[in-house]
Amino acid sequence: TVASRLARCRCSSSLLRSITRQPRNLPISQLVLPNCLKRPRTPPPAMPSSFTPSEALKDETCAAFAGARTKDGWVCAWAHRRRGWGADLVVQRPTSRQEVLVARADSVGWPVFSPDGAELLVVVDNVLKLCDCEKGETETLYAPPDGEKLKGAPRWSDGAVFF
């Protein structure tokens, strides 16, 4: 209590009188208290110096970003790469959270949206995939024969796909 703290401190009686002369309608935060009555402040816990956000994220990259304008807003897709994990194809629609359409692939190419933004084409692990952005489903459009690699990027043209 205040009285017990005052009894233990070396404050003079004049200091006690100055405290009691303060206006009674002052909020507690505006009262002037001597140092002996103040509670000692404890410093906030220190952050570990050996761990920083840049060190935590050094093995992660986001690449191959693409966006398309839809009637609801922008839909975005990108490849999220993590060392030792692989790459994820991530899509974010304007009305929902991020959704992983393809997980832990060895390689994810640049996504290419359809003109209306409802679908996208992407090369995942040397296979051409068609992804439905609304339903979150993927299907294989073309898988090259063994020993062949897909090079380049797919394109949309009048409802057809060119590679």
C-alpha positions as CSV (number, residue, x, y, z in Angstrom):
1,T,0.0,0.0,0.0
2,V,1.0,3.6,-0.4
3,A,1.3,4.2,3.4
4,S,3.6,1.2,3.9
5,R,5.8,2.4,1.0
6,L,6.0,5.9,2.5
7,A,6.9,4.5,5.9
8,R,9.8,2.5,4.4
9,C,11.1,5.3,2.2
10,R,13.2,8.3,3.2
11,C,10.8,10.8,1.9
12,S,10.2,13.9,4.0
13,S,6.9,14.9,5.4
14,S,6.9,17.9,3.0
15,L,6.9,15.5,0.1
16,L,3.9,13.6,1.6
17,R,2.1,16.9,2.0
18,S,2.8,17.8,-1.7
19,I,1.3,14.5,-2.8
20,T,-1.8,15.0,-0.7
21,R,-2.3,18.6,-2.0
22,Q,-2.8,17.5,-5.6
23,P,-6.3,18.0,-6.9
24,R,-8.6,15.1,-6.2
25,N,-10.1,15.0,-9.7
26,L,-6.8,14.2,-11.4
27,P,-6.7,10.8,-13.1
28,I,-4.1,8.4,-11.7
29,S,-1.9,8.6,-14.7
30,Q,-1.4,12.4,-14.1
31,L,-0.5,12.2,-10.4
32,V,3.0,13.1,-9.5
33,L,4.6,10.4,-7.4
34,P,8.0,10.3,-5.8
35,N,10.3,7.6,-7.1
36,C,10.0,5.6,-3.9
37,L,6.3,5.0,-4.7
38,K,6.7,4.1,-8.3
39,R,6.9,0.4,-9.3
40,P,10.1,-0.5,-10.9
41,R,9.7,-1.1,-14.6
42,T,10.8,-4.5,-16.0
43,P,12.3,-4.3,-19.4
44,P,10.6,-6.3,-22.2
45,P,12.1,-9.6,-23.0
46,A,14.9,-9.4,-25.5
47,M,14.5,-11.1,-28.9
48,P,17.0,-13.8,-29.6
49,S,19.9,-12.2,-31.5
50,S,20.6,-15.4,-33.5
51,F,17.3,-15.5,-35.3
52,T,16.1,-12.9,-37.7
53,P,13.2,-12.9,-40.3
54,S,15.7,-12.7,-43.2
55,E,17.5,-15.8,-41.8
56,A,14.2,-17.7,-41.5
57,L,13.1,-16.8,-45.0
58,K,16.5,-17.2,-46.8
59,D,15.5,-20.6,-48.1
60,E,12.2,-19.4,-49.5
61,T,11.4,-17.5,-52.7
62,C,8.3,-16.5,-54.6
63,A,8.8,-16.4,-58.3
64,A,6.9,-16.8,-61.6
65,F,4.1,-14.4,-60.5
66,A,1.1,-13.7,-62.8
67,G,-2.2,-11.9,-62.4
68,A,-5.4,-11.6,-64.3
69,R,-8.4,-9.2,-64.0
70,T,-11.7,-11.0,-63.4
71,K,-15.3,-9.7,-62.9
72,D,-14.7,-10.0,-59.1
73,G,-11.2,-8.4,-59.0
74,W,-7.7,-9.6,-59.5
75,V,-6.7,-13.3,-59.3
76,C,-3.0,-14.0,-58.7
77,A,-0.8,-17.1,-59.1
78,W,2.8,-17.7,-58.2
79,A,5.4,-20.4,-57.6
80,H,6.5,-20.6,-53.9
81,R,9.8,-22.3,-53.7
82,R,11.4,-23.7,-50.5
83,R,14.8,-25.3,-50.4
84,G,14.5,-29.0,-49.5
85,W,10.7,-28.9,-49.9
86,G,10.1,-28.2,-53.6
87,A,7.7,-25.7,-55.2
88,D,4.0,-25.0,-54.7
89,L,1.7,-23.4,-57.2
90,V,-0.3,-20.9,-55.2
91,V,-3.5,-19.1,-56.3
92,Q,-5.3,-16.3,-54.6
93,R,-8.7,-15.2,-55.8
94,P,-10.2,-11.8,-54.8
95,T,-12.9,-13.5,-52.6
96,S,-10.8,-16.1,-50.8
97,R,-7.5,-16.9,-49.2
98,Q,-4.4,-18.4,-50.8
99,E,-4.9,-21.9,-52.1
100,V,-2.1,-24.4,-53.1
101,L,-3.1,-26.1,-56.4
102,V,0.1,-28.1,-56.8
103,A,2.3,-29.0,-53.8
104,R,5.9,-30.1,-53.6
105,A,6.7,-30.1,-57.3
106,D,10.3,-30.2,-58.5
107,S,9.7,-27.3,-60.8
108,V,6.8,-24.9,-61.5
109,G,6.9,-22.7,-64.6
110,W,5.3,-19.3,-65.2
111,P,1.5,-19.5,-64.9
112,V,-0.5,-18.1,-67.9
113,F,-4.1,-17.1,-67.3
114,S,-7.0,-17.5,-69.7
115,P,-8.4,-14.2,-71.1
116,D,-11.3,-14.4,-68.5
117,G,-9.0,-15.3,-65.6
118,A,-11.0,-18.4,-64.8
119,E,-8.2,-20.9,-65.7
120,L,-4.5,-21.0,-66.0
121,L,-1.9,-23.0,-67.8
122,V,1.4,-24.0,-66.1
123,V,4.2,-26.4,-66.7
124,V,4.7,-28.5,-63.6
125,D,7.5,-31.1,-63.5
126,N,7.6,-31.2,-67.3
127,V,3.8,-31.7,-67.7
128,L,1.4,-29.1,-69.0
129,K,-1.4,-28.6,-66.5
130,L,-4.7,-26.8,-66.7
131,C,-5.9,-25.4,-63.4
132,D,-9.4,-24.2,-62.7
133,C,-9.0,-21.2,-60.5
134,E,-12.6,-21.2,-59.2
135,K,-12.8,-24.9,-58.2
136,G,-9.1,-25.3,-57.3
137,E,-8.8,-28.4,-59.6
138,T,-5.9,-29.4,-61.9
139,E,-5.8,-31.7,-64.9
140,T,-3.0,-32.8,-67.2
141,L,-3.3,-31.5,-70.7
142,Y,-0.1,-32.8,-72.1
143,A,2.8,-35.0,-70.9
144,P,5.7,-35.3,-73.3
145,P,7.2,-38.7,-74.1
146,D,10.1,-39.9,-72.0
147,G,13.3,-38.0,-72.8
148,E,11.6,-34.9,-74.2
149,K,11.2,-31.6,-72.3
150,L,8.7,-28.9,-72.6
151,K,10.4,-25.6,-73.4
152,G,8.8,-22.2,-73.6
153,A,5.5,-21.0,-72.2
154,P,1.9,-21.9,-73.1
155,R,-0.3,-19.2,-74.7
156,W,-4.1,-18.7,-75.0
157,S,-5.6,-17.7,-78.3
158,D,-9.3,-17.7,-79.2
159,G,-10.1,-20.5,-76.8
160,A,-7.1,-22.6,-78.0
161,V,-3.9,-23.3,-76.2
162,F,-0.5,-23.0,-78.0
163,F,2.8,-24.3,-76.8
